[in-house]
């Protein structure tokens, strides 16, 4: 079964033999497939599959991409991502489709012994808002900057899944601050907070969210200087013009809290407490405690704006709800909503 999911001819998006680059489902499916290609590159390396035995190439060649470079973590030699270049098919003369020239894809955790310990260490760095200090983030950030310098931000896609989505999100934020926003696809990115969305009672859930916002706003007022508050507000306002594509599954406890994060901000505004909602949406309790200790750390996972896609084909199997495969299935039931900070 595991090998089936690694084999494009058995589990890939074979139905997309012709890609409409103006179709959001097609674009999403291609981005997800290229991410799977990054995963399988690492699996090929670990299983020593080379040449005709390698399974990874089919995941990008089917969509007319070629591998420009694998992104390698020089501390353990694992492949953490890939850079792909799109090659127009000879028969395709339609240049109004606007495919990306390059795609940078960052994988998440691979549950194999040779890379799992490093992946889990990175998970802990994310939880502690120290992802920006990791070697993998530095490698990804350098790759993004190099490709933007080469081809221009408008010709680049940045994509990540799970832990890789956290890295892509952080890299995307940095590029916005540099004045070079990149089209970004974030699949099942981790949200570091209690999964309040799992509470079944809607009144209780809403009450917990309001209490959490009040506590966060109160701690912000207590530990942050006026200058720090203004800096965070300015930073969030700059980021608000960047609208990445965010993909979550409500049954995936790792990322599902993004749904409530955006919805609650709107509800607070409806209640006339938009100011509190604005403060709470820019801060996490973990980052505020760091501020209290003299370390002004920006929460990695918080977003001002996003095109949120929710997969309503929820199930009980964690691997299915968190897996990348769900994002190219034909029998999809997705809900879309634009959330923009203002």
Order of alpha helices (4+ residues) and beta strands (2+ residues): alpha-alpha-alpha-alpha-beta-beta-beta-alpha-alpha-beta-alpha-beta-alpha-alpha-beta-alpha-alpha-alpha-beta-alpha-beta
